[in-house]
Amino acid sequence: MSQGTSSKLVILYLSFLHSLNHCLHMSLPAIIPLIIAEGFRYDEVGSAVALSMFLYGGGALMAGHLAAKLGEKKGIFISIFLQGASCLLVFIHSPLGLFLFLASLGFFGSFYHPLSYSYIYGRFEKRAGEAMGLHGVGANIGQIAYPAVALLIALTFGWRFVRLSSSEAS
């Protein structure tokens, strides 16, 4: 990208955030057996994960309103920050805590994509395709690397610490 160092740093930072957004969700399959082993029932975990994914998709409809009110940059920050903050809910040791954690993770995570896409197209108007490609690489890195990292953390420290490690990055 020939738009200067600050533009390169912006797309690098957004790619990192995109990776975080995906790693928070993509680590779930790796840790579900550990959640079950802790005493949660399959129907509790399955329902909580389904709700999270529903909110992750459906909540994106509200992102346009958020962007209009706050702007894309603030909206992106709020989305990532609240995803990280929602990870603290894993320390509520109950089915309700699991539902609250996964519902908030899905809901707050849903804002990221519409806001970041809008921001990228506005900031990199002439090179939007290239910027979107680099942004997509960030998501792929999170999807590829983090499930293995999550499993290693979970087996070493417990599944709740996978969420905590993700929230610290946020």
C-alpha positions, 0 to 999 in steps of 0.5 A: 500500500503506498498511502504512507506509514500511518495508513499501513499501521492503521490496517495492521492494527485493524487486522490485529483487531480482526484476528482478536474478533475471530479468535474469541469465537473460534476457540469455542470448539476447542474448549467445549469438551472442557466446559462439559467436563466441568459439569455443564450439560450438553444442552446448556453449552449448545444453547449458549453457543447457539445464542452467541452465534445468533447474536453475532450475526443478528447484532450486526444489524445494529452496527449501522446505528452505532456508527451513525451515533459514534463513528466507526473508530469509536464503535470498533473500539467499543466492540473490541473492549466490550468483547474483552470485558465480557470474557470476565463473565466466565468466572460466574460458575453457573449455566446463567453465567455461561449464557451471559458470557456467550451472549455478550461475546456474540452481541458485542462481537457482532458490531466489529465487521460492519464498522470496520468494513465501513471504516476501511472503505472510507479511509482507503477509498482508492485501495479498499480492495487491497486493504480489505484483503490485508484485513481478511488475513488478520481474521484468518490468522486468528481462525488458524492459530488461536484454537490450538493456542486456546487448547494449550492454555485450557489444558494448562490453566483451565478453559476460563483462562482461555477467555481471560487471555483473549480479554487481556489482548482486547 
